[in-house]
Amino acid sequence: MSKLQVISISVLCFAGFASVLSLIFYFGDWPRLIVLVVVGVFLGLLAAPSIEPKAFKHAWAYELLSGAMAGALIGLIFIGTGEALLVGALIGAVLGYTAPYWIKHAPTP
């Protein structure tokens, strides 16, 4: 499979699973839905290199950048200041860089 197919399937599975559960149990809580979709996309982006490692030449850089992007979005959603965006991006980058060690233990849909 190509890299784009792996990313698309992984992101759709993780984000779709998280958003469907949020819609069923917490319908009408739209900020919660947005946060769960971002977290689902984050986990999907980080799980893609673990699903098909041969498709990703520089998996560590991909995971680091996607982690920083997702962390920045979560910081922006929760607090909305520049400091929260920066701290969220740093925490997301660390989580993305260390993803090969902990992503194996995350429950998958």
BALOBA-1460 file (C-alpha; in Angstrom, 3 decimals):
// residues 109
<rec num="1" residu="m" x="0.000" y="0.000" z="0.000"/>
<rec num="2" residu="s" x="1.098" y="3.547" z="-0.591"/>
<rec num="3" residu="k" x="1.817" y="5.975" z="2.205"/>
<rec num="4" residu="l" x="-1.312" y="8.023" z="1.513"/>
<rec num="5" residu="q" x="-3.566" y="4.961" z="1.660"/>
<rec num="6" residu="v" x="-2.082" y="3.843" z="4.972"/>
<rec num="7" residu="i" x="-2.474" y="7.322" z="6.469"/>
<rec num="8" residu="s" x="-6.049" y="7.668" z="5.195"/>
<rec num="9" residu="i" x="-7.200" y="4.296" z="6.500"/>
<rec num="10" residu="s" x="-5.492" y="4.771" z="9.855"/>
<rec num="11" residu="v" x="-6.829" y="8.287" z="10.416"/>
<rec num="12" residu="l" x="-10.354" y="7.356" z="9.327"/>
<rec num="13" residu="c" x="-10.454" y="4.333" z="11.628"/>
<rec num="14" residu="f" x="-9.136" y="6.089" z="14.722"/>
<rec num="15" residu="a" x="-10.956" y="9.408" z="14.271"/>
<rec num="16" residu="g" x="-14.148" y="7.732" z="13.119"/>
<rec num="17" residu="f" x="-14.212" y="5.380" z="16.075"/>
<rec num="18" residu="a" x="-13.608" y="8.196" z="18.572"/>
<rec num="19" residu="s" x="-16.176" y="10.526" z="17.008"/>
<rec num="20" residu="v" x="-18.901" y="7.881" z="16.715"/>
<rec num="21" residu="l" x="-18.533" y="7.005" z="20.391"/>
<rec num="22" residu="s" x="-18.651" y="10.685" z="21.316"/>
<rec num="23" residu="l" x="-21.760" y="11.252" z="19.220"/>
<rec num="24" residu="i" x="-23.532" y="8.257" z="20.761"/>
<rec num="25" residu="f" x="-22.762" y="8.957" z="24.401"/>
<rec num="26" residu="y" x="-22.324" y="12.766" z="24.470"/>
<rec num="27" residu="f" x="-24.514" y="14.096" z="21.652"/>
<rec num="28" residu="g" x="-24.567" y="17.887" z="21.595"/>
<rec num="29" residu="d" x="-21.231" y="18.358" z="23.373"/>
<rec num="30" residu="w" x="-19.470" y="19.765" z="20.317"/>
<rec num="31" residu="p" x="-16.183" y="20.878" z="21.947"/>
<rec num="32" residu="r" x="-15.757" y="17.323" z="23.255"/>
<rec num="33" residu="l" x="-16.387" y="15.956" z="19.762"/>
<rec num="34" residu="i" x="-13.758" y="18.260" z="18.248"/>
<rec num="35" residu="v" x="-11.177" y="17.267" z="20.859"/>
<rec num="36" residu="l" x="-11.874" y="13.556" z="20.357"/>
<rec num="37" residu="v" x="-11.596" y="13.886" z="16.590"/>
<rec num="38" residu="v" x="-8.229" y="15.664" z="16.974"/>
<rec num="39" residu="v" x="-7.024" y="12.952" z="19.374"/>
<rec num="40" residu="g" x="-8.258" y="10.262" z="16.967"/>
<rec num="41" residu="v" x="-6.448" y="11.898" z="14.057"/>
<rec num="42" residu="f" x="-3.323" y="12.186" z="16.240"/>
<rec num="43" residu="l" x="-3.402" y="8.478" z="17.111"/>
<rec num="44" residu="g" x="-4.150" y="7.574" z="13.504"/>
<rec num="45" residu="l" x="-1.213" y="9.599" z="12.223"/>
<rec num="46" residu="l" x="1.111" y="8.051" z="14.785"/>
<rec num="47" residu="a" x="-0.106" y="4.510" z="14.159"/>
<rec num="48" residu="a" x="0.334" y="4.687" z="10.376"/>
<rec num="49" residu="p" x="4.126" y="4.044" z="10.371"/>
<rec num="50" residu="s" x="3.630" y="1.126" z="12.760"/>
<rec num="51" residu="i" x="0.981" y="-0.409" z="10.503"/>
<rec num="52" residu="e" x="3.076" y="-0.239" z="7.316"/>
<rec num="53" residu="p" x="6.715" y="0.590" z="8.203"/>
<rec num="54" residu="k" x="8.064" y="0.066" z="4.663"/>
<rec num="55" residu="a" x="5.946" y="2.912" z="3.275"/>
<rec num="56" residu="f" x="7.586" y="5.527" z="5.514"/>
<rec num="57" residu="k" x="11.232" y="6.368" z="4.866"/>
<rec num="58" residu="h" x="11.628" y="8.894" z="7.708"/>
<rec num="59" residu="a" x="8.954" y="7.756" z="10.152"/>
<rec num="60" residu="w" x="10.463" y="9.597" z="13.124"/>
<rec num="61" residu="a" x="10.187" y="12.997" z="11.395"/>
<rec num="62" residu="y" x="6.649" y="12.256" z="10.254"/>
<rec num="63" residu="e" x="5.606" y="11.227" z="13.774"/>
<rec num="64" residu="l" x="7.341" y="14.239" z="15.350"/>
<rec num="65" residu="l" x="5.649" y="16.737" z="13.019"/>
<rec num="66" residu="s" x="2.210" y="15.163" z="13.256"/>
<rec num="67" residu="g" x="2.517" y="15.037" z="17.049"/>
<rec num="68" residu="a" x="3.498" y="18.702" z="17.187"/>
<rec num="69" residu="m" x="0.587" y="19.654" z="14.936"/>
<rec num="70" residu="a" x="-1.964" y="17.704" z="16.968"/>
<rec num="71" residu="g" x="-0.577" y="19.017" z="20.264"/>
<rec num="72" residu="a" x="-0.767" y="22.583" z="18.997"/>
<rec num="73" residu="l" x="-4.390" y="22.069" z="17.941"/>
<rec num="74" residu="i" x="-5.323" y="20.645" z="21.336"/>
<rec num="75" residu="g" x="-3.588" y="23.548" z="23.100"/>
<rec num="76" residu="l" x="-5.442" y="25.983" z="20.866"/>
<rec num="77" residu="i" x="-8.802" y="24.294" z="21.518"/>
<rec num="78" residu="f" x="-8.437" y="24.137" z="25.301"/>
<rec num="79" residu="i" x="-6.903" y="27.507" z="26.156"/>
<rec num="80" residu="g" x="-6.354" y="29.426" z="22.937"/>
<rec num="81" residu="t" x="-3.244" y="31.399" z="23.859"/>
<rec num="82" residu="g" x="0.164" y="31.392" z="22.245"/>
<rec num="83" residu="e" x="1.755" y="29.761" z="25.271"/>
<rec num="84" residu="a" x="-0.770" y="26.911" z="25.232"/>
<rec num="85" residu="l" x="-0.163" y="26.424" z="21.522"/>
<rec num="86" residu="l" x="3.610" y="26.254" z="22.043"/>
<rec num="87" residu="v" x="3.441" y="23.946" z="25.065"/>
<rec num="88" residu="g" x="0.917" y="21.715" z="23.285"/>
<rec num="89" residu="a" x="3.188" y="21.530" z="20.239"/>
<rec num="90" residu="l" x="6.199" y="20.621" z="22.396"/>
<rec num="91" residu="i" x="4.310" y="17.928" z="24.310"/>
<rec num="92" residu="g" x="2.856" y="16.582" z="21.060"/>
<rec num="93" residu="a" x="6.317" y="16.512" z="19.463"/>
<rec num="94" residu="v" x="7.709" y="14.520" z="22.398"/>
<rec num="95" residu="l" x="4.766" y="12.109" z="22.220"/>
<rec num="96" residu="g" x="5.246" y="11.809" z="18.471"/>
<rec num="97" residu="y" x="8.973" y="11.166" z="18.766"/>
<rec num="98" residu="t" x="8.447" y="8.460" z="21.394"/>
<rec num="99" residu="a" x="5.448" y="6.954" z="19.569"/>
<rec num="100" residu="p" x="7.236" y="3.792" z="18.372"/>
<rec num="101" residu="y" x="7.619" y="2.753" z="22.007"/>
<rec num="102" residu="w" x="4.090" y="3.370" z="23.312"/>
<rec num="103" residu="i" x="1.816" y="3.117" z="20.251"/>
<rec num="104" residu="k" x="1.978" y="-0.695" z="20.383"/>
<rec num="105" residu="h" x="0.146" y="-0.582" z="23.704"/>
<rec num="106" residu="a" x="-2.691" y="1.732" z="22.573"/>
<rec num="107" residu="p" x="-5.970" y="-0.109" z="21.976"/>
<rec num="108" residu="t" x="-6.883" y="-0.071" z="18.304"/>
<rec num="109" residu="p" x="-10.428" y="-0.063" z="16.907"/>
